[in-house]
Amino acid sequence: MKKIISIFFLTIYLFSTTQAVELLKLPVIFQHYHEHKMLDKDMTFLAFLDMHYMHGSPHDADYDRDMQLPFKTCAHPIIAIASYVAPVPISIAVPKVFYVEKKQHLIYNTIGYSFNYHSSVWQPPRAC
């Protein structure tokens, strides 16, 4: 019973915080492929995926139907921005800031500190 409850809560969490909700649209991709297959008998599923996902979203006759496909629209814009992988490398110019930290050299008089006498602990007692 604990396993079922944990799977249930994990599923709710994943569907509410990630793009996993787009997986619920998977039947739409097969229905839309079938619609294209009826128009062009020679179209393969890979050619269909290439047409709809690799060449952007051109405004054609079935644009509204294309936007119903999984991962074509963004349900969670913050997650989409965070998980977006840019196809072109982006360079950001960060100005270099140089500063010189002035160090003040302190001179200590170490004659009166107790650490100077640690070595004399292990000496035999002296007669005055």
C-alpha positions as CSV (number, residue, x, y, z in Angstrom):
1,M,0.0,0.0,0.0
2,K,2.9,2.4,0.8
3,K,4.4,1.7,-2.6
4,I,1.1,2.6,-4.4
5,I,0.8,5.8,-2.4
6,S,4.4,6.8,-3.0
7,I,4.0,6.2,-6.7
8,F,0.8,8.3,-6.7
9,F,2.5,11.2,-5.0
10,L,5.6,11.0,-7.1
11,T,3.4,11.1,-10.2
12,I,1.5,14.1,-9.0
13,Y,4.8,15.8,-8.2
14,L,6.3,15.1,-11.6
15,F,3.3,16.1,-13.5
16,S,2.9,19.4,-11.6
17,T,6.6,20.5,-11.6
18,T,8.1,19.2,-14.8
19,Q,7.2,18.8,-18.5
20,A,6.0,15.3,-17.9
21,V,2.4,16.4,-18.4
22,E,3.3,16.7,-22.1
23,L,3.5,12.9,-22.1
24,L,-0.3,12.8,-21.8
25,K,-0.4,14.3,-25.3
26,L,1.3,11.2,-26.9
27,P,-1.9,9.9,-28.4
28,V,-2.3,13.2,-30.3
29,I,1.0,12.6,-32.1
30,F,-0.1,9.3,-33.4
31,Q,-3.5,10.7,-34.5
32,H,-1.9,13.6,-36.3
33,Y,0.6,11.2,-37.9
34,H,-2.4,9.2,-39.2
35,E,-3.9,12.4,-40.6
36,H,-0.7,13.1,-42.5
37,K,-0.4,9.5,-43.6
38,M,-3.8,9.7,-45.2
39,L,-2.6,12.7,-47.2
40,D,0.8,11.2,-48.1
41,K,1.0,7.4,-48.2
42,D,4.9,7.4,-48.4
43,M,5.4,9.5,-45.2
44,T,7.3,7.6,-42.5
45,F,7.0,8.4,-38.8
46,L,10.5,9.7,-38.7
47,A,9.8,12.1,-41.6
48,F,6.7,13.2,-39.7
49,L,8.7,13.9,-36.5
50,D,11.3,15.7,-38.6
51,M,8.7,17.9,-40.2
52,H,7.1,18.9,-37.0
53,Y,10.0,19.1,-34.5
54,M,13.2,19.8,-36.5
55,H,12.0,22.7,-38.6
56,G,10.3,25.0,-36.1
57,S,6.6,25.7,-36.2
58,P,5.7,27.2,-39.6
59,H,2.2,28.6,-40.0
60,D,0.7,26.2,-42.4
61,A,-2.9,24.9,-42.9
62,D,-2.8,22.6,-39.8
63,Y,-0.9,25.0,-37.5
64,D,-3.5,24.7,-34.7
65,R,-3.4,20.9,-34.8
66,D,0.5,21.0,-34.8
67,M,0.4,23.1,-31.6
68,Q,-1.5,20.3,-29.9
69,L,1.4,18.0,-30.2
70,P,3.5,17.1,-27.2
71,F,6.4,19.5,-26.4
72,K,5.2,22.2,-28.9
73,T,3.8,24.6,-26.3
74,C,5.1,25.4,-22.9
75,A,2.9,24.6,-19.9
76,H,5.5,25.7,-17.4
77,P,7.5,28.6,-18.9
78,I,10.0,28.8,-16.0
79,I,11.0,25.1,-16.4
80,A,11.2,25.4,-20.2
81,I,13.6,28.3,-19.9
82,A,15.7,26.5,-17.3
83,S,15.8,23.3,-19.4
84,Y,16.3,24.9,-22.8
85,V,19.4,23.8,-24.5
86,A,20.6,26.4,-27.0
87,P,21.6,25.1,-30.4
88,V,24.1,27.9,-30.8
89,P,26.8,28.6,-28.1
90,I,26.1,31.8,-26.3
91,S,29.0,33.9,-25.1
92,I,28.6,36.4,-22.3
93,A,31.2,39.1,-21.8
94,V,32.0,39.6,-18.1
95,P,34.1,42.6,-17.4
96,K,37.2,41.8,-15.4
97,V,37.5,43.7,-12.2
98,F,40.9,44.2,-10.8
99,Y,41.6,45.6,-7.4
100,V,44.6,45.6,-5.3
101,E,44.2,44.8,-1.7
102,K,46.7,46.6,0.5
103,K,48.1,44.4,3.1
104,Q,49.3,46.0,6.2
105,H,52.4,44.2,7.5
106,L,52.3,44.1,11.2
107,I,55.5,43.6,13.3
108,Y,54.9,41.9,16.5
109,N,57.2,41.9,19.5
110,T,57.2,38.2,20.3
111,I,59.6,38.3,23.2
112,G,56.9,38.2,25.9
113,Y,54.6,35.6,24.5
114,S,54.4,32.2,26.2
115,F,55.1,30.2,23.1
116,N,58.7,31.3,23.3
117,Y,59.1,29.2,26.5
118,H,57.6,25.9,25.3
119,S,61.0,24.5,24.4
120,S,62.4,25.3,27.9
121,V,59.8,23.0,29.6
122,W,61.8,19.9,28.7
123,Q,65.1,21.2,30.0
124,P,66.5,20.0,33.3
125,P,66.2,22.4,36.2
126,R,69.0,24.8,36.5
127,A,70.8,25.8,39.7
128,C,71.1,29.5,40.1
